[in-house]
């Protein structure tokens, strides 16, 4: 009978401990994007975000809002800091997502979202780093759901910092004028037809 001696016992024990650890904890769990809510336009909402989460693409420090829009609507979205240390910024995407938060990209398509625009420093503020973001006169290209991701880019600290977000979307003025003119023409022709019937 031959007795074998295991000289690599410490290495074998380390491998076994690692395997048991993996089995006990399981694979890393995905954390899906969580929306703060759905905006019924026009809407004004508030929340708090991390100081640099948008810039570092850390979704847990960014707030996601969804809203419904129509192709041709003119969007106005304004982010306002409620704390001087916040430097807010936001991205507009077409679509909504439940993708893993690790996929978040602040200036590209990701998780089924189509990147549309970025707003940063359009409104000059007196206190704090940078300016506030504003997207005005933006023509929505599609009918459907949209996502706004708002966070911090170069804030004075880690936060959390408070913000306010105002969003509205109205029909494009030219479209509204044409629509109104069309309704007016229909009413005029209807009146003329009724008048002609009474005369006859």
C-alpha positions in Angstrom: 0.0 0.0 0.0 1.4 3.4 -1.0 0.7 6.5 1.0 0.9 9.8 -0.8 1.9 13.0 0.9 0.3 16.3 -0.3 3.0 18.9 -0.3 0.7 21.7 -1.7 -1.8 21.5 1.1 -1.8 25.3 1.7 -2.5 26.0 -2.0 -5.3 23.4 -2.1 -6.8 24.9 1.1 -6.8 28.4 -0.5 -8.5 27.1 -3.6 -11.1 25.3 -1.6 -11.8 28.4 0.5 -12.2 30.5 -2.6 -14.6 28.0 -4.2 -16.7 27.8 -1.0 -16.8 31.6 -0.8 -18.1 31.9 -4.3 -20.7 29.2 -3.7 -21.8 30.9 -0.4 -22.1 34.4 -1.8 -23.2 33.6 -5.3 -22.5 35.7 -8.4 -22.5 39.5 -8.1 -26.0 40.7 -8.4 -27.0 43.3 -11.0 -28.6 46.5 -9.8 -31.1 47.8 -12.3 -31.6 51.5 -13.0 -34.3 52.9 -10.7 -36.4 55.9 -11.8 -37.4 58.6 -9.4 -40.7 58.9 -11.1 -42.7 59.8 -14.2 -43.2 63.5 -15.1 -46.7 64.6 -16.1 -45.7 67.7 -18.1 -45.4 70.5 -17.3 -43.7 69.4 -14.1 -41.4 70.7 -11.4 -39.7 68.1 -9.2 -36.8 68.0 -6.8 -34.3 65.5 -5.5 -30.7 65.0 -4.4 -27.6 63.7 -6.2 -24.0 63.0 -5.6 -21.4 65.7 -6.3 -19.7 64.0 -9.2 -21.8 60.9 -10.0 -22.8 62.1 -13.5 -19.2 62.7 -14.5 -17.9 59.4 -13.0 -20.9 57.6 -14.5 -22.0 56.3 -11.1 -25.7 55.7 -11.6 -26.4 55.4 -7.8 -25.5 59.1 -7.5 -27.7 60.2 -10.5 -31.5 60.7 -10.6 -33.4 59.3 -13.5 -36.8 60.8 -14.6 -39.1 59.6 -17.4 -41.7 61.5 -19.4 -43.8 61.0 -22.5 -43.4 63.3 -25.5 -44.6 63.7 -29.1 -42.5 64.2 -32.2 -42.3 67.9 -32.9 -43.0 69.0 -29.4 -40.6 71.8 -28.1 -38.9 70.7 -24.9 -37.7 73.0 -22.2 -35.8 71.4 -19.3 -34.0 73.4 -16.6 -32.0 72.1 -13.7 -31.5 74.4 -10.7 -29.1 73.8 -7.8 -30.6 74.1 -4.4 -27.2 74.0 -2.7 -24.3 76.3 -3.8 -21.8 73.4 -3.9 -23.6 71.4 -6.6 -22.6 71.8 -10.3 -25.6 70.1 -11.9 -25.7 68.6 -15.4 -28.2 66.4 -17.2 -28.5 64.2 -20.3 -31.7 63.6 -22.4 -32.3 60.1 -23.9 -35.1 58.6 -26.0 -36.5 55.5 -24.3 -36.6 54.1 -20.8 -34.4 51.4 -19.3 -34.1 48.8 -16.6 -30.6 47.9 -17.6 -27.8 47.3 -15.0 -26.7 50.5 -13.4 -23.0 49.7 -14.3 -23.9 50.3 -18.0 -24.7 54.0 -17.4 -23.0 56.4 -19.9 -23.6 60.1 -19.6 -23.0 61.0 -23.3 -23.7 57.9 -25.4 -26.3 55.3 -26.1 -26.6 52.6 -23.5 -29.0 50.1 -22.0 -31.5 50.5 -24.8 -31.5 54.4 -24.5 -30.7 56.6 -27.4 -28.5 59.6 -26.5 -30.1 63.0 -27.7 -28.6 65.9 -25.8 -26.6 67.2 -22.9 -27.1 70.4 -20.9 -24.4 72.0 -18.7 -23.6 75.6 -17.6 -26.3 77.3 -19.8 -27.6 79.4 -16.9 -25.0 81.6 -15.1 -25.3 81.4 -11.3 -23.7 83.6 -8.6 -22.5 81.0 -6.2 -20.9 77.7 -6.6 -19.0 75.9 -9.3 -20.1 76.1 -13.0 -23.6 77.1 -14.0 -27.0 75.4 -14.1 -28.1 73.2 -17.1 -30.9 74.3 -19.4 -32.2 72.8 -22.6 -34.6 75.2 -24.4 -36.2 75.0 -27.8 -35.3 71.3 -28.2 -37.5 69.6 -30.8 -38.4 66.1 -29.7 -37.6 63.8 -32.6 -39.8 60.8 -31.7 -43.2 60.0 -30.1 -42.7 57.9 -27.0 -40.9 57.8 -23.6 -37.9 59.9 -22.7 -35.3 59.7 -19.9 -33.5 62.6 -18.2 -30.4 61.6 -16.1 -29.4 64.5 -13.8 -26.4 64.6 -11.5 -23.2 66.4 -10.5 -20.1 67.0 -12.6 -17.6 69.2 -10.8 -19.2 69.9 -7.5 -17.6 71.1 -4.3 -17.7 67.8 -2.5 -19.4 64.4 -2.6 -22.9 65.5 -1.6 -25.7 64.7 -1.5 -26.8 68.0 -3.0 -30.4 69.1 -3.7 -31.6 70.2 -7.1 -34.9 71.2 -8.8 -35.9 70.1 -12.3 -38.5 71.8 -14.4 -39.7 70.2 -17.6 -42.3 71.2 -20.2 -43.1 70.3 -23.8 -45.4 72.2 -26.1 -46.4 71.8 -29.8 -44.0 73.6 -32.2 -45.5 77.1 -32.8 -45.6 76.7 -36.6 -47.4 73.4 -36.2 -49.9 74.9 -33.8 -50.5 77.9 -36.2 -51.1 75.6 -39.2 -53.4 73.4 -37.1 -55.4 76.4 -36.0 -55.6 77.7 -39.5 -56.8 74.3 -40.7 -59.5 74.3 -38.0 -60.5 77.9 -39.0 -60.8 76.9 -42.6 -63.0 73.9 -41.8 -65.3 76.1 -39.7 -65.5 78.7 -42.5 -66.4 76.1 -45.1 -68.9 74.5 -42.8 -70.6 77.8 -42.2 -70.6 78.6 -45.9 -72.2 75.2 -46.7 -74.9 75.7 -44.1 -75.6 79.2 -45.4 -75.8 77.9 -49.0 -78.3 75.2 -47.9 -80.5 77.7 -46.1 -80.6 79.9 -49.2 -81.6 77.1 -51.5 
